[in-house]
Amino acid sequence: MRRKEFQVEQEEELIGFLGGMSFGFLGTSDEQGLPRVTPLNFVYMEGNFYFHGSRAGDKMKSIRRNQQVCFTVADEYALIPSYFSDPELACPATAYFKSVTAYGQAELVEDAAEKAAVFTLFMQKLQPEGGYAPIDAEDPKYPSRLKGVAVVRIVPEEITAKFKFGQNLKEEERTAVTQGLKDRNGARDAETIAMMEKYCPYHSNID
C-alpha cells in the first residue's frame, strides 16, 4: 500500500532531486520474459531520462525486444534505529530516503544535436571541473564518436516519487528521532534533520 504522506508531486522537487543524482537502476525484461535490472549513470533533461552505452549487448537487445521499461533513482539519507523513539520494540527501525521511479518507453536517440546535449549534461554532472572540449555535433572531433555510441531516451508515462522523512510520526516521536540524529551526528544526520523540517508537519526546536 502506498503511503500518501510520503508522496511528492511538485515537479521542481523531482527536478532538483534527479539533477543531483548520477546513478539509477534500469528495469527491462529478457528474452524469457524475466525481469532484468541494470545499474547505470543517467541524466534527466526536459522531462526525459537518458543513458548511454554500447549499441550491442543484452541491455540493448532487451530494449529492442520490449521498449516498456522502468527506471528507479534512490538516495538513502539515514538509518533510523528503533531506540531513537522506543526503548524496547524493534518496530520503529527504518530508513529515511528519497526515491523516484519512472515507467515508460525507451527510445534510441539518433539526432546528433540531442546526443551532444545529453553528453554535455553527463560531463557537467560527472566532470564539473571541465578539462575537455565542449561537446558540439558541429565540431569535427565529435560526430563519429556521437554516432558510435547508443543514447537511449526514456519517455515517462508515469512517475512516482517517495520522500520519506518521518511524515507519519507523531510530534513527540519526531522530536525523539530529531534528537537522536543530533546526538549521533553522523555524516548525513544534519542533512536528514533539514529534510525532516522541510517535509514533516511538526517542527520541533531542539537546542
Residue pairs with C-beta under 8 A, 6 or more apart in sequence:
2 160
2 162
3 162
3 168
5 167
5 168
6 162
6 163
6 164
6 167
6 168
7 160
7 161
7 162
8 14
8 161
8 162
8 163
9 161
13 161
13 163
14 100
14 159
14 161
15 44
17 73
17 75
17 98
17 100
17 161
17 163
18 44
18 73
18 100
19 44
21 42
21 73
21 75
22 41
22 42
22 125
22 126
23 39
23 40
23 41
23 42
23 73
24 39
24 40
24 41
24 42
24 49
24 51
24 71
24 72
24 73
25 37
25 38
25 39
25 40
25 71
25 72
25 73
26 37
26 38
26 39
26 40
26 51
26 59
26 69
26 70
26 71
27 35
27 36
27 37
27 69
27 70
27 71
27 72
28 35
28 36
28 38
28 59
28 62
28 63
28 66
28 69
28 106
29 35
29 36
29 62
29 65
29 66
30 36
30 58
30 62
31 61
31 62
31 65
36 58
36 59
36 62
38 59
40 51
40 53
41 51
41 122
41 126
42 49
42 50
42 51
42 71
42 73
43 49
43 50
43 51
43 118
43 121
43 122
43 125
44 50
45 117
45 118
45 121
47 156
48 153
48 154
48 155
48 156
49 71
49 102
49 153
49 154
49 156
50 109
50 118
50 121
50 151
50 152
50 153
50 154
51 151
51 152
51 154
52 118
52 119
52 122
52 149
52 150
52 151
52 152
53 59
53 60
53 149
53 150
53 152
54 60
54 149
54 150
55 148
55 149
55 150
60 150
60 152
63 69
63 106
63 108
63 152
67 105
67 106
67 107
68 103
68 104
68 105
68 106
69 103
69 104
69 105
69 106
69 154
70 101
70 102
70 103
70 104
71 101
71 102
71 104
71 154
72 99
72 100
72 101
72 102
73 99
73 100
73 101
74 97
74 98
74 99
74 100
75 97
75 98
75 99
76 95
76 96
76 97
77 95
77 96
77 97
77 98
77 165
77 188
77 191
77 192
77 195
78 95
78 96
78 181
78 186
78 188
78 189
78 192
79 93
79 94
79 95
80 92
80 93
80 94
80 95
80 96
80 166
80 177
80 180
80 181
81 93
81 180
82 89
82 90
82 91
82 92
82 93
83 180
84 92
84 176
84 177
84 179
84 180
84 181
85 92
85 169
85 173
85 176
85 177
85 180
86 92
92 173
94 164
95 164
96 164
96 165
96 166
96 192
96 195
96 196
97 162
97 163
97 164
98 161
98 162
98 163
98 164
99 161
99 162
99 163
100 159
100 160
100 161
100 162
101 159
101 160
101 161
102 154
102 156
102 158
102 159
103 156
103 157
103 158
103 159
104 154
104 155
104 156
104 157
104 158
105 154
105 155
105 157
106 152
106 153
106 154
107 152
107 153
107 154
107 155
108 150
108 151
108 152
108 153
109 115
109 118
109 151
109 152
109 153
112 137
112 143
112 146
112 147
113 137
114 151
114 153
115 137
115 146
115 149
115 151
116 135
116 136
116 137
116 142
116 146
118 151
119 135
119 146
119 151
120 134
120 135
123 132
123 135
133 139
133 141
135 142
135 146
136 142
137 143
137 146
163 195
163 199
165 192
165 195
165 196
165 198
165 199
165 200
166 173
166 174
166 177
166 196
166 200
167 199
167 200
167 201
169 177
169 200
169 202
170 202
171 202
171 204
174 196
174 200
174 202
174 204
175 202
175 204
175 206
177 196
178 193
178 196
178 204
178 206
179 206
181 189
181 190
181 192
181 193
182 189
182 193
182 206
197 203
